[in-house]
Amino acid sequence: MKARELRELSDEELVKRLAESRENLFNLRFQLATGALDNSARVGLAKRDIARIMTIQAERQNTLERR
């Protein structure tokens, strides 16, 4: 998901997306360990999605602290 799309979401939706992304990463790692994962690049994409969400959350927190 693009950062622009994530910035349009509310804080609650971001928390939900983060939980979903972490669960997805867990499942991908499990599939990788069992040899069931066809495209291992999906693990990296899931990590990047998590990082994007956490970055946007940090930006919002910093904006609130500056006010």
WONORKA-V653707 format. One record per residue. SS is DSSP state (helix for helix, strand for strand, loop for the rest). D_CENTER is the distance of its C-alpha to the mean C-alpha in whole Angstrom. Layout:
BEGIN
SS|D_CENTER  SS|D_CENTER
END
This chain:
BEGIN
loop|9  loop|11  helix|10  helix|14  helix|12  helix|10  helix|13  loop|15  loop|13  loop|15  helix|13  helix|14  helix|12  helix|9  helix|9  helix|10  helix|7  helix|5  helix|8  helix|8  helix|5  helix|7  helix|10  helix|9  helix|9  helix|12  helix|14  helix|13  helix|15  helix|17  helix|18  helix|19  helix|21  helix|23  loop|23  loop|22  loop|19  loop|21  loop|18  loop|17  helix|15  helix|12  helix|11  helix|11  helix|9  helix|6  helix|6  helix|6  helix|4  helix|2  helix|6  helix|6  helix|5  helix|7  helix|10  helix|10  helix|11  helix|13  helix|15  helix|16  helix|17  helix|19  helix|20  helix|22  helix|23  helix|25  loop|27
END
